[in-house]
């Protein structure tokens, strides 16, 4: 398994997406196809990054208004 594929599988399982090699791969309870899982994983990754960036801007704005930097 390539490093990129391994990273994708670890990240997918970290955010709760059941990703496998193909549609017949475990877990068996997979309600959607692997391509849909990858699309959902991309959206969920975008959503997490958006939240991190939003928090960073809020912290930076408050630090600036409080005279911390």
TIVO-571060 format. One line per field, with one value per residue: residue number from 1; x, y negated, z of N, C-alpha, C, O in turn. Coordinates in steps of 0.1 Angstrom, whole numbers, plus 2048, in hexadecimal, padded with zeros to 3 digits. Each point is the difference from the previous one (the first is absolute). Example, Ala and Ser with C-alpha at 12.3 -4.5 7.8 and 13.67 -1.06 7.14 Angstrom:
! TIVO-571060
num (1 | 2)
nu (884 | 7F2)
nv (839 | 7F5)
nw (84E | 7F2)
cau (7F7 | 809)
cav (7F4 | 7F5)
caw (800 | 800)
cu (809 | 7F8)
cv (7F4 | 7F5)
cw (800 | 808)
ou (80A | 805)
ov (800 | 7F5)
ow (807 | 801)
! end
This chain:
! TIVO-571060
num (1 | 2 | 3 | 4 | 5 | 6 | 7 | 8 | 9 | 10 | 11 | 12 | 13 | 14 | 15 | 16 | 17 | 18 | 19 | 20 | 21 | 22 | 23 | 24 | 25 | 26 | 27 | 28 | 29 | 30 | 31 | 32 | 33 | 34 | 35 | 36 | 37 | 38 | 39 | 40 | 41 | 42 | 43 | 44 | 45 | 46 | 47 | 48 | 49 | 50 | 51 | 52 | 53 | 54 | 55 | 56 | 57 | 58 | 59 | 60 | 61 | 62 | 63 | 64 | 65 | 66 | 67 | 68 | 69)
nu (809 | 7F4 | 813 | 803 | 808 | 817 | 80D | 801 | 80E | 816 | 808 | 803 | 812 | 811 | 800 | 80C | 814 | 7EB | 814 | 7FA | 803 | 7F2 | 7F6 | 811 | 80A | 811 | 7EF | 7FB | 808 | 812 | 7FD | 815 | 7FA | 80B | 7F5 | 7EF | 807 | 804 | 7EE | 7F7 | 80A | 7FB | 7ED | 800 | 809 | 7F4 | 7F2 | 809 | 803 | 7EE | 7FB | 80A | 7F9 | 7EE | 803 | 808 | 7F1 | 7F4 | 809 | 801 | 7ED | 7FC | 80A | 7F6 | 7EE | 809 | 801 | 7F2 | 7F1)
nv (80C | 7F7 | 7F5 | 7FF | 812 | 803 | 7F4 | 807 | 811 | 7FB | 7F7 | 80E | 80C | 7F5 | 7FF | 812 | 7FC | 807 | 7FC | 801 | 816 | 80E | 801 | 80A | 7EC | 80A | 800 | 811 | 7F6 | 808 | 7EE | 7FC | 7F5 | 810 | 806 | 80F | 815 | 809 | 808 | 814 | 811 | 804 | 80B | 816 | 80A | 803 | 811 | 814 | 807 | 808 | 815 | 810 | 805 | 80E | 816 | 80C | 805 | 812 | 814 | 807 | 809 | 816 | 810 | 804 | 80D | 814 | 7FF | 810 | 7F8)
nw (800 | 7EF | 7FB | 7EA | 7F5 | 801 | 7F3 | 7EA | 7FC | 7FE | 7ED | 7EF | 801 | 7F7 | 7EA | 804 | 7F5 | 7FB | 808 | 7EA | 802 | 80B | 7EC | 7F5 | 7FB | 80B | 80E | 80E | 813 | 7F5 | 80D | 805 | 7ED | 7F6 | 7ED | 803 | 800 | 7EC | 7F5 | 805 | 7F6 | 7EA | 7FC | 802 | 7EE | 7EE | 801 | 7FC | 7EB | 7F6 | 805 | 7F4 | 7EB | 7FE | 803 | 7EE | 7F1 | 804 | 7FC | 7EB | 7F8 | 806 | 7F3 | 7EC | 7FF | 800 | 7E9 | 7F9 | 7F1)
cau (7F7 | 808 | 800 | 7F4 | 7F4 | 7FF | 7FC | 7F2 | 7F9 | 801 | 7F8 | 7F2 | 7FC | 801 | 7F4 | 7F4 | 7FB | 804 | 807 | 807 | 807 | 7F6 | 7F2 | 7FE | 809 | 7FA | 7F5 | 7F5 | 7F4 | 802 | 7F4 | 803 | 80B | 80D | 802 | 7F9 | 807 | 80B | 7FA | 7FC | 80D | 805 | 7F8 | 802 | 80D | 7FE | 7F9 | 809 | 80A | 7F9 | 7FE | 80D | 803 | 7F7 | 805 | 80C | 7FD | 7FA | 80B | 808 | 7F8 | 7FF | 80E | 803 | 7F7 | 804 | 80D | 80A | 80A)
cav (7F4 | 7F4 | 7F7 | 7F7 | 808 | 803 | 7F3 | 7FE | 809 | 7FC | 7F3 | 803 | 807 | 7F6 | 7F8 | 809 | 805 | 80E | 801 | 80D | 801 | 7FF | 800 | 80D | 801 | 7FD | 806 | 805 | 7F8 | 7F4 | 7FC | 7F9 | 805 | 7FA | 7F3 | 7F7 | 7FF | 7F7 | 7F2 | 7FC | 7FE | 7F3 | 7F5 | 800 | 7FA | 7F1 | 7FB | 800 | 7F5 | 7F3 | 7FD | 7FC | 7F2 | 7F6 | 7FE | 7F8 | 7F2 | 7FB | 7FF | 7F6 | 7F4 | 7FC | 7FC | 7F3 | 7F6 | 7FF | 7FA | 80A | 7FF)
caw (800 | 7FF | 80B | 7FE | 803 | 80E | 806 | 7FE | 809 | 80E | 802 | 7FE | 80C | 80A | 800 | 800 | 7F3 | 7FE | 7F3 | 7FE | 7F3 | 7F6 | 806 | 807 | 80C | 80D | 808 | 7F8 | 801 | 7F8 | 7F9 | 7F3 | 7F8 | 803 | 7FA | 808 | 80D | 7FE | 7FF | 80D | 807 | 7FC | 806 | 80E | 802 | 7FE | 80C | 80B | 7FD | 801 | 80E | 806 | 7FB | 806 | 80E | 7FF | 7FD | 80C | 80A | 7FB | 801 | 80E | 805 | 7FB | 806 | 80E | 801 | 802 | 7F5)
cu (809 | 7FE | 7F3 | 7F4 | 7FE | 7FC | 7F1 | 7F7 | 800 | 7F7 | 7F1 | 7FB | 800 | 7F3 | 7F4 | 7FA | 805 | 805 | 807 | 807 | 7F6 | 7F2 | 7FE | 809 | 7F9 | 801 | 7F4 | 7F4 | 800 | 7F3 | 801 | 80C | 80D | 802 | 7F8 | 806 | 80B | 7FB | 7FC | 80D | 806 | 7F8 | 803 | 80E | 800 | 7F9 | 809 | 80A | 7F9 | 7FE | 80D | 804 | 7F8 | 805 | 80D | 7FE | 7F9 | 80A | 809 | 7F9 | 7FF | 80E | 803 | 7F7 | 804 | 80E | 80B | 80B | 7FB)
cv (7F4 | 7F7 | 7F7 | 807 | 803 | 7F3 | 7FE | 809 | 7FC | 7F3 | 803 | 807 | 7F6 | 7F7 | 808 | 804 | 80E | 801 | 80E | 7FF | 7FF | 802 | 80D | 801 | 7FD | 7F1 | 803 | 7F7 | 7F4 | 7FD | 7F9 | 806 | 7F9 | 7F3 | 7F6 | 7FE | 7F6 | 7F1 | 7FB | 7FD | 7F2 | 7F5 | 7FF | 7FA | 7F1 | 7FA | 7FE | 7F5 | 7F2 | 7FC | 7FC | 7F2 | 7F6 | 7FD | 7F8 | 7F1 | 7F9 | 7FD | 7F4 | 7F2 | 7FB | 7FC | 7F2 | 7F5 | 7FE | 7FB | 80A | 800 | 7F6)
cw (800 | 80D | 7FF | 803 | 80E | 808 | 7FE | 809 | 80E | 802 | 7FF | 80D | 80C | 801 | 7FE | 7F3 | 7FE | 7F2 | 7FF | 7F2 | 7F5 | 807 | 808 | 80C | 80D | 802 | 7F7 | 801 | 7F7 | 7F8 | 7F3 | 7F9 | 804 | 7FA | 808 | 80E | 7FE | 7FE | 80E | 809 | 7FC | 806 | 80F | 803 | 7FE | 80C | 80C | 7FE | 802 | 80F | 807 | 7FB | 806 | 80F | 800 | 7FE | 80C | 80A | 7FC | 802 | 80F | 806 | 7FB | 808 | 80F | 802 | 802 | 7F5 | 7F6)
ou (809 | 7F6 | 7FA | 7F7 | 7F5 | 7F8 | 7FA | 7F6 | 7F6 | 7F9 | 7F9 | 7F5 | 7F8 | 7FB | 7F5 | 7F4 | 80C | 7F9 | 805 | 801 | 802 | 800 | 7F7 | 7FE | 7F5 | 808 | 7FE | 7F7 | 7F7 | 7FC | 7F7 | 808 | 800 | 806 | 805 | 800 | 803 | 807 | 803 | 800 | 805 | 805 | 801 | 801 | 805 | 804 | 7FF | 803 | 806 | 802 | 801 | 805 | 805 | 800 | 801 | 806 | 803 | 800 | 803 | 807 | 801 | 800 | 807 | 806 | 7FD | 806 | 80B | 80B | 807)
ov (7FF | 802 | 7FD | 7FB | 7FF | 801 | 7FB | 7FC | 800 | 800 | 7FB | 7FC | 802 | 7FD | 7FB | 804 | 802 | 803 | 805 | 7F6 | 7F9 | 800 | 801 | 80A | 7FA | 7FA | 7FA | 801 | 7F7 | 807 | 7FF | 807 | 7F6 | 7F7 | 7F4 | 7F5 | 7F8 | 7F7 | 7F4 | 7F7 | 7F9 | 7F6 | 7F5 | 7F9 | 7F9 | 7F5 | 7F6 | 7F8 | 7F7 | 7F5 | 7F7 | 7F8 | 7F5 | 7F5 | 7F7 | 7F8 | 7F5 | 7F5 | 7F8 | 7F6 | 7F4 | 7F7 | 7F9 | 7F6 | 7F6 | 7FF | 7FD | 804 | 7FE)
ow (808 | 807 | 80A | 807 | 806 | 809 | 80A | 805 | 807 | 80A | 808 | 805 | 809 | 80A | 7FE | 800 | 801 | 7F6 | 80A | 7FA | 7F6 | 80D | 808 | 807 | 800 | 7FA | 7F6 | 7F7 | 802 | 7F7 | 7F8 | 807 | 807 | 807 | 802 | 805 | 808 | 805 | 803 | 808 | 809 | 804 | 805 | 80A | 807 | 804 | 807 | 809 | 805 | 803 | 808 | 809 | 804 | 804 | 809 | 806 | 803 | 807 | 808 | 804 | 803 | 808 | 808 | 803 | 806 | 80B | 805 | 803 | 7F6)
! end
